[in-house]
């Protein structure tokens, strides 16, 4: 589902230490780091700026191979001084075999290690809290055909979308998710164009017209729009 998810952080070194500490337990190692980004598989971070503020209010769940790895993730994190956001244990309200443990990153985002039957290595799921579930659902339904998504769950408090594989949900709540970047992968440049056209024709804000972004790599072709809470949403074709 996700090509990549990027957060902006207040203290890059502190956040890198956190994610190196806890993601290493899950077998997710740093793949790339330069003066701008640090990347762990499909997750990355960069330093916040005055015009691109800190990402807050996010919940991200990373899949792992066993309940024991979930326990280790939480134990290693708390022993390193990071705050618990929920001890490891079953969460049958999500699914019958769902087992998760939760920590807070240095900017207060909720980071989970999770194991269940269909778990995805890397980012298994995201939860973003929004001002209006209905408005956010309309946005993601608009881009769904071009971003490889489909609506899976629809209630007044929560709308969930699934891809191949992975899920993300928009939820009602007081602590809104702010300044998130999510990128979904396309297989053609035409799909990127169609995403941008569908979103802007529906009245959503352009944040970058379709085109090549050679600063990322040759033939990186992407477009960007803002969702109703002004999170930056991208569809990208790597042309590889």
N, C-alpha and C positions, 0 to 999 in steps of 0.2 A: 504494500500500500504506500508506504512512505519512501520517497527517494531520500529525503533527509529532513530533519527537524533541527532548527537552530535557535538557541536562546542567547540573550544578551545578559551579561553578568556585571556586577559592580566591582568585583575583584577577581581578575582572571586567574591569578596564581592560586588563590584560595579555592575557586571553583574547580580548577584543574586538579588540585590535590584531592578534593572530595570525589570527583568522578573517577579519577585514577584508582583511588582506594576502593570504592564500592563496585565499580564495573569490572575491575580486574578479577574480583571474586567470581563473577559470572562468565569469565572467559571473553570479555569484551575489552580489547586493548586499544590504546591510542594508535590510530593508523596514519595520522598526518597532523603536523603542527607547523605553522609559520607565524609571521608577525600579525596576521589577522585572525585566523581560525585554529582551533584544535578540534579534531574529529575522532570519534569512536564509532566506527561502522556508520550507521545512518543517523547518528546524533552528533551535534557540534555546538560549540559555544564561541562567542566573541565578546569583546569588551563593549559595554554600553557607552553611548555618547549622549550629548545634550539633545541631538535630533533623533537618536535611536535608543530610547531608555531601556532600563532593566526589565527583563521578562519576569513577571510575577504571577502567582495564582495558578500555575500549571501543575497538572498531575501527569507524570509519565511512568509507565510500567515497562520494565525490561524483563523479557522472558528468560527463564533458566531451566536447566535440565532436571532438577529434583527439588523436593522440599528441603533437603539438607543444604542445598546451595542458597535457598531463601534464608534459612536460619543463619548461615555463615555471613551472608550479605549484611544482615541486620546486626549481628554480633560484632563483626569487624568495624562497621560504621559507628556503632555506639561506643565501642572501645576506643575509637579514634577521636571521640569527643563530639560526634555529630548527634543531633537531636532526633529521637524516635518520633515517628508520626503514626505508629501502630505496630505492636509486636507481631512477630510471625504467627500465623495460624490460619485455619480454614476460614473462608469467607463464602459460605454456601448461598448467600444472597446473590452472588454473581454467577456461580455455577456449582454443581455438586462436588467437583473435585478441585475447586479453586483454592489456592494456598498462597498467601502473600505476606510480605513484611515491608514496612514503610519507614523512610527517613526523610528529613528535611535537608535540602541543600543550603549553601550559605546565604542564598537570597530568599529562602523560605518556600521554594517549590517542593512539592511532594514527589518523592522518587521511590518507586516500588520495585522489588524483585518478586516475580510471580511465576508459579508453576501451575499448569492445568493441562488437560488432555491435548488441546490444539495449540499449545503455546508457541509463540514465534520467537526465535532467537533475535536479539536486538530489541528494537522498540515493538513491544507487543500491543500496546494501546496508549492513547492519550485521552485525557479528559480536559476540556476547556470550559470554564464557567463564563456565561454570557448574559448580557442584559435581557435578551428575549430569545428563548428557545425557538419559538415559531419563526422569527426573523432569520436566525442563523440556519435553521433547517431549510428555509427557502433558498438561501444562498448556496448551501452545499448541495441541495437538489439541483440547482441550476448548473453547477459545474460538474456534477457527478458523472455524466456520460463521457466527459473528456478527461477526468481525473482517475478513472477506474474505481469509482465508488458506487455503492448502492445503499439505500436506506434499509436498515435492519430492524430498528426499534423506534417507536414513535409514541411518546407520552407527553403530557403538558410539561413535565419536569425534565425530560431527557429525550434527545434524539441521537441514535447511534448509527454510524455508517461503517460498513465493512468493505475491505478490499481483498487483495490476494497476495499475502494474508494480512492480518492486523485489523484493528478497529480504532475509531476515535468517536468520542461522544461530546455533544454540547449539552451542558447542564445549567439549570438555574442555580443561583447562589449569590451570596453577598460579596465574596472575595473574587472579583472578576479576573479572568486571565488577561494579561496585558502584554503587548509587544512580542508576540510569538511569530516565528516564521515556520511554515509548513510547506514542503514541496512534494508534489505527487509526480510520478513518472509517466510519461507518454512514450509511445513507440514511433510516432511520426511528428514532423514539424506541423503538419496540418492539424493534428489534435491540439497542439499548443495554440495555434491560431484560433481554432474553434472555441477553446476554453476562454480565451481573452474576449473574443467577439460575443459569446453568449453572456458572459458576466457584465461587460460594459453595456451591451444592449439592454440588459435587465436593470441598468441603473447603478451598478456597483462601480466603485472608484478604481480607475486605472492606476497601477503603481509601477508600470514598466511594460511598454509595448513589446510584442513578439519580436525576437531577433537573437542573433548570436551574441553570447557573452564570452568572448575569447579570454577574458581575464581568469575564468575558471578552467577551461581547457578548450582546445580547438573543437569547433562544431557543437559546443554547448548552446542549445537553442531553447529559450525560455520566455515566459511572460508572467506578469505579476498583477494581482488585483488585491484590494483590501476587502476583508469580510466585514460584516456589520459592526464588529467591535474593533476594527482597524488592525486586525492581525494580517500579516503579509502572507498571501497565499500564492504559490508558484506552481506551474506545471512545466516540466522540463523534459526534453528529449536529448539524450547524450549523443545520439548518432554514433554509437559504437557497435 
